Amino acid sequence: MATQTFSLPKIAARLDRLPPYGFELINQRIAQLSAEGADIIRLDIGSPDMPPPQPVIEMLQRSAANPKYHSYGSYRGLPAFRKAVAAYYERRFGVQVDPDKEVLPLIGSKEGIVNLALAFIDRGDAAIVPDLNYPAYTMGTLMAGGDVILMRLDPERSYAPDLDTLRAHPDLRRAKLLWVNYPNNPTGATCDLSLYEQLVAFCREHDLLLCSDNPYAEVVYDGYRAPSALQVAGALECTVEFMSLSKLYNMAGWRLGACLARREVIEALLTIKSNVDSGHFRPIYEAGALALNQTPQSWIDARNAIYQARRDALLAACPSIGLNAFKTSGSLYVWAKVMNGDDTAYVQSALEQAHVSLTPGSMYGPAGKGYVRISVGIEDERLQEAIVRLRAWYAKQH
Ligand SMILES: Cc1ncc(COP(=O)(O)O)c(C=O)c1O
């Protein structure tokens, strides 16, 4: 039989528009160094290091033991979970939504962020994305064939967008979505309700859907309380808010979140999702509902006190490692300017020589050039060890 050569079909041109996921590149280098025996301390990834509340884990175990709970669920998710999300929004923010029509469970908010772009963005459309941003806003837009309009966030404005500059953007007419995220990844910047009021007014004026990505609403310090964009009167008409249990209850690996929006937005997203996924495993919804309904505020406060102490240790260390930190009251990160030099060179040198992994700010957009992001999602002893190593590394160079 003649041997045939096989040619793999050409990968879709869509992928040419997507830069490689930044963390993938960091992961590859860390894997190489680890294989060579290096003990790398990872301050790059924003994943909680502590477990979820114990009753949540026990509920997952009990529910998984039920032989009836292993079949496909509903595309709209478990009603009890949707109810728990709505009840949490009412309790925490005074926001009322219909759990059956205005809440949709997600397989982590990242999934919903990307699928929302597929639901709203056609070729030639655009999404307004903050420069600095969580990369999924950009990636979703590009995957959908749309263009990104960058909206600069500057430290001089405490990383709030400049809506007057945006108003004058020549491509504003093409935009359909406007993404914001406070408490912010990567800067940690927070906002008050007045920013959401301005954003809702701006989005109404320009027929934009305001996409408020709010996974860090409960990762806050110094007595700060984060608002929801949906607290603005009438916001539900023009706003979709994404919430997530990843950071709220240390459940990042569980992949559970939700979005809240008017019925048409939920239905459009559901049309995409029901053709892509088939909902979550029922025990995850049940445990997620329990987390939302029963976790006391004292559990969140105690967890945040640990993060706050780590943030303070990092803020104190920054001047001795050539960084000028931006003090913030939210998110899992310290955002700091490299005093002399380039963020990529700083991060590379810290990884290669101190075996401490940080994230270069330029991964979050052009405005991140010259900054680094440091995560507090790491055990206290490892964080202390990282600070010792970074100090010794920096002192050797200067
Ligand atoms: C701003 C922001 N949005 C969304 C996500 C995604 O979270 P999830 O785990 O819910 O997909 C993250 C995760 O780090 C994030 O930082």
The ligand as a MOL file (V3000), in Angstrom:
LIG
                    3D

  0  0  0     0  0            999 V3000
M  V30 BEGIN CTAB
M  V30 COUNTS 16 16 0 0 0
M  V30 BEGIN ATOM
M  V30 1 C -10.7030 40.7990 36.4220 0
M  V30 2 C -10.9700 39.3500 36.2900 0
M  V30 3 N -12.0900 38.9490 35.6890 0
M  V30 4 C -12.3900 37.6530 35.5550 0
M  V30 5 C -11.5410 36.6810 36.0200 0
M  V30 6 C -11.9160 35.2470 35.7890 0
M  V30 7 O -12.3660 34.6700 36.9310 0
M  V30 8 P -13.0910 33.2430 36.9160 0
M  V30 9 O -12.2600 32.3790 37.7680 0
M  V30 10 O -14.4510 33.5070 37.4770 0
M  V30 11 O -13.1560 32.7830 35.4980 0
M  V30 12 C -10.3610 37.0330 36.6490 0
M  V30 13 C -9.4250 36.0000 37.1190 0
M  V30 14 O -8.3360 36.2280 37.5360 0
M  V30 15 C -10.0550 38.4080 36.7880 0
M  V30 16 O -8.9380 38.8210 37.3720 0
M  V30 END ATOM
M  V30 BEGIN BOND
M  V30 1 1 1 2
M  V30 2 1 2 3
M  V30 3 2 2 15
M  V30 4 2 3 4
M  V30 5 1 4 5
M  V30 6 1 5 6
M  V30 7 2 5 12
M  V30 8 1 6 7
M  V30 9 1 7 8
M  V30 10 2 8 9
M  V30 11 1 8 10
M  V30 12 1 8 11
M  V30 13 1 12 13
M  V30 14 1 12 15
M  V30 15 2 13 14
M  V30 16 1 15 16
M  V30 END BOND
M  V30 END CTAB
M  END
